[in-house]
């Protein structure tokens, strides 16, 4: 069994985690949450594409995966709109 790809992805996730911790320690300001969200999205994309094997799956499964991510984004957007307009 070839373990090279999962180990490289795991190292990439650890690097993104280190970047998140480093940004949290070093950076302050209004851009910090946005950068954390971008890094979290990259981590989720790595997990979905490689560990859930979406790259090698059928088109319908990919469609439902993208639909789930869009639905989650819509729910977060609606929640933020409700909280920020109070």
N, C-alpha and C positions, 0 to 999 in steps of 0.2 A: 504494500500500500504506500502511496506517495503522500508524505506529510508536509511537503514543502509549501504548497499553497495555503493550507490552513495556518501554518506557523507564520508565514508572511502576512496574512490577513490579521492574525492575532497581534503581531508586532505593529502593524499599522494602526490597529485599534488602541494599543498601548501608547503609541506616539500621539494619537489624537487626544487621548486622555491626559497625557503630559502637557500637551498644548493647552488644553482646557484649564488645568491646574495652574500652569504658568500665566495664562491670561488673567485668571482670577486673582493671583497674587500681585502681578505687576501692573495691570491696567485698571484704571478707574474711568468712569465717564459713561456717556449715553450709548456708546457703541458696544460696550461689553456684553450686554444680553444678546444683541443681534449676532455677535461673533460666536457666542455659546450655542445659539440655535443653529447656526451654520455648521458648526463642528458636530453637534448632535445629529443633524441631518446626514452628514457625511458618514458618521458611524452607523446610523440606521441603514443607509444605502449599502455600505459594505456588508452588513449582516444579511440584508435581504438578497443581494445579488449573489453572494458567494455561499453563505451557510445555508440559506433556504433554496439555493440552486435555481434562482429565477432566470439566470442567464441561459440555462439549458432546458427550460420548461417550455410548454406550449404557449401560444399567444393568448388563449383565454385565461390561463392562470396569471400571466403577466398583467392582463387587463384588470382582473380582480384585485391584484396587489396594488396597482396604481390607483384604482378606485378607492381602496381602503385608505391609502395614504392621503388622497384628496379629501375624503370624507373626514378623516381626523383633522386635517388642516382647516376645513370648513368649521368644524365644531370648535376648534381653538379660536378661530377668528370671530365667531359669533360670541363666544364667552368673553373674549377680550373687548369686543365692542360693547357688550353689556356692562362690564366692569368699568371701562374707561368713561362711559357716559353717565355715570352716577353722580 
